[in-house]
Amino acid sequence: MIFSDQNYLDKLLYKYLNINFSNNKDFYLLIFSFLLLGIFFLKSIFSIFFNYLIYKFSNTTTLHIRMNLLKKYFNLNYSTYIERNSSEYLTYTTGLAQRTGEVILSFIKLLSEIILFFFILILLALTNFYAFITILCIFLLFIFFYDF
């Protein structure tokens, strides 16, 4: 990789940022350690925020399903309402609506993981095409042997 050659990295930093770290390696290590910690901190903040949005959407959808079911039950004729057991209505408004929200939550999380996986594969293909081909072949072999 480019960053494994220390002299090359020092030349790049001096050329573009006018920073010379060749004399003080400890300061160089400290700066990039804090940079790495900052990146992971930002990743955690974004992860918490996006999980909040996903759970909020799922819970809002569950709430709308429950409200729509309750509205339909309130608008039923009394004779139609008493034909069923009241526990069925309770099961539909609580249990099935909650399961529907959980399915939506699982689907959104799966979709986000698939999108992230494909972006990582695209980035890998752009940076190191041979590693991408190797990983793709291994992945396809696993799929082939799993199916047959």
Summary of the structure (lengths in Angstrom):
residues: 148
radius of gyration: 27.1
end to end distance: 38.1
largest distance: 88.3
contacts: 312
relative contact order: 0.05
helix: 89%
strand: 0%
